[in-house]
């Protein structure tokens, strides 16, 4: 086997592999002779078909099979011999000339970049710091009440905070547009889910009343064909409903999972949940900022094949989350996020190798026990993860990622950034 490599643009490589004709033809003969023992061909007794006849009828098929298997078996050896690290699957172009006894192929692929890690000694990373005050707990309880809100229909004009059920039709220069018409639509006045001014125009409108008004789409509206345009709306109000919030009594508290129904226990439970959410959000924010600093300190050329592969995976995941409904987003929509993920993954691997970081089995077990602690049958949850290598590897990868973040934080300059609970959890910053 002879191997030659030609470097293309960036990380692209073309590797030509010339296989030994004697090896391939010997394997073809071997398979045809083995096939001859059982082959059935009209005009010949079973097992008595001459090999030359089988070669005429099946030679090309057997040659293709043998060549394909040789490509699969020699490619890993060839890239190892040339000290190449392919990123993604190669594209194979066969070069076969039976008369010239030439059996070769060219594999085109990208390679992983060589990375020389730079420390984060000059990086300044802000770490959010927040404490949960009693007023935060009060605010969270109020939000829980709002989640259990009942809507009571009323026969009066709509006010801020009411729900309005309606039909509406929007036109631009007298023409209807996609998404501008609905027969049964509900909006909460003050929720700011419609374009600016729409909800305000509903204030005072009572059931069965009609209203018309003109508005303008924002210049930065997500639907570019509507951005900045004047729109005329015709609205027919079907119903108006006002919110009725539940009292925070024993029944409400029990419905939230606090069996005692006591306010003190309820507030403790709410605080513990908020503290857990706060820890998770702080960890996620710090991790994101650390990886941003890592990418900035180590600009790296990335294999486009890996970026495209990650973008397609993100598109498929998004499709599954929407029950495989038709998506308005092509794979290219996810490219920037995919690029960041690929860069982060490559650099994490380099940090792990460079500093010989690892995760112990004891750490994995401790993590599993923590995950299972909130369930009625924790051992069943632990067994669920232990029974599947992929699930277990995800736990280990998550822990290793945390180990990388902790190591990089030791290198960087870390500054505390005061935040409130809601500032952090609602913005992720």
VENFENHU-V765857 format. One record per backbone hydrogen bond with DSSP energy under -0.5 kcal/mol. NH is the residue of the N-H (numbers start at 1). CO is the residue of the C=O. Records with the same first field share a line. If there is no record, write none. Layout:
NH=CO  CO
This chain:
2=18
4=16
6=14
8=12
12=9
13=109
14=6
15=107
16=4  14
17=105
18=2
19=17  103
21=19
24=20
25=21
26=22
27=23
28=24
29=25
30=26
31=27
32=28
33=29
34=30
35=31
36=32
37=33  34
38=35
39=35
41=39
44=41
47=39
48=45
49=36
53=50
54=50
55=51
56=52
57=53
58=54
59=55
62=58
63=59
64=60
65=61
66=62
67=63
68=64
69=65
70=66
71=67
72=68
73=69
74=70
75=71
76=72
77=73
78=74
79=75
80=76
81=77
82=78
83=80
84=79
87=110
88=86
91=108
92=90
93=106
94=92
95=104
97=102
101=98
102=97
103=19  101
104=95
105=17
106=93
107=15  105
108=91  106
109=13
110=87
111=11
112=85
115=113
117=115
123=120
125=123  413
126=124
127=125  415
128=126
129=417
133=131
136=133
137=133
138=134
139=135
140=136
141=137
142=138
143=139
144=140
145=141
146=142
147=143
148=144  145
149=146
150=244
152=150  242
153=151
154=240
156=154
158=205
161=189
162=159
163=241
164=187
165=239
166=185
167=236
168=182
169=234
170=180
171=232
172=175
175=172
177=170
180=177
182=168
185=166
187=164
189=162  187
191=188
198=195
201=197
202=198  199
203=199  200
204=158
205=202
208=237
209=206
211=235
213=233
215=231
217=229
221=218
224=222
226=223
227=223
228=218
229=226
231=215
232=171
233=213
234=169
235=211
236=167
237=209
238=165
239=165
240=154
241=163
242=152
244=150
249=247
253=249
254=250
255=251
256=252  253
257=254
258=253
259=257
261=258
266=262
267=263
268=264
269=265
270=266
271=267
272=268
273=269
274=270
275=271
276=272
277=273
278=274
279=275
280=276
281=277
282=278
283=279
284=280
285=281
286=282
287=283
288=284
289=285
290=286
291=287
292=288
293=289
294=290
295=291
296=292
297=293
298=294
306=303
307=303
308=304
309=305
310=306
311=307
312=308
313=309
314=310
315=311
316=312
317=313
318=314
319=315
320=316
321=317
322=318  319
323=320
324=319
325=319  322
330=328
333=330
334=331
335=332
338=334
339=335
340=336
341=337
342=338
343=339
344=340
345=341
346=342
347=343
348=344
349=345
350=346
351=347
352=348
353=349
354=350
355=351
356=352  353
357=352
364=360
365=361
366=362
367=363
368=364
369=365
370=366
371=367
372=368
373=369
375=372
378=375
380=377
381=377
382=378
383=379
384=380
385=381
386=382
387=383
388=385
392=388
393=389
394=390
395=391
396=392
397=393
398=394
399=395
400=396
401=397
402=398
403=399
404=400
405=401
406=402
407=403
408=404
409=405
410=406
411=407
412=408
413=123
414=412
415=125
417=127
418=416
419=129
424=420
425=421
426=422
427=423
428=424
429=423
